[in-house]
Amino acid sequence: MSRKILPWSVFLLLIFVLSSPLVLAKAMQPAGQVIAAGAGVKAKAKSGAVRVLKRRSKVYQGDTIITGRSTAQIRFSDGSLTALRPRTKFKIVSFRWRGKQDGSERGIFSLLKGGLRTISGSIGKRHRNHYQMRTPVATIGIRGTSYFLRLLKRRLTG
């Protein structure tokens, strides 16, 4: 009877280890890498897990980058560069780059708060509709190689 239990227990242990969040995160392809980050810059994953970002930290699809009082710069795998201002919330909604333009590439981001400056990479050079920057008031597509975007708080009076 123990001979039948041992293979199953090894199988279940293997499934448990391979399905752990750490192993799954490492298996995911990073969207980019932090090239500079001040103190307190964090990434919040889809799962809700928060991690501190520093130079050479990886960022993934679904991450929300929160800069606090610092700034951050991220180099995405398609060669694009994004510089985040202090007090910014920036989400990597969808990012897919396989090293070449094959029609499946996507770069969809969301600026929830704050500001950024970005220089576009390979995504969108041939298929401009594959790149989007969403904000609470508008969605922006590529119309050049770089742009600056800042959300301002306005108080409505009246």
Salt bridges, closest charged atoms under 4 A:
ASP63 OD2 - ARG51 NH2 2.47
GLU105 OE2 - HIS127 NE2 3.93
GLU105 OE2 - HIS130 ND1 3.98
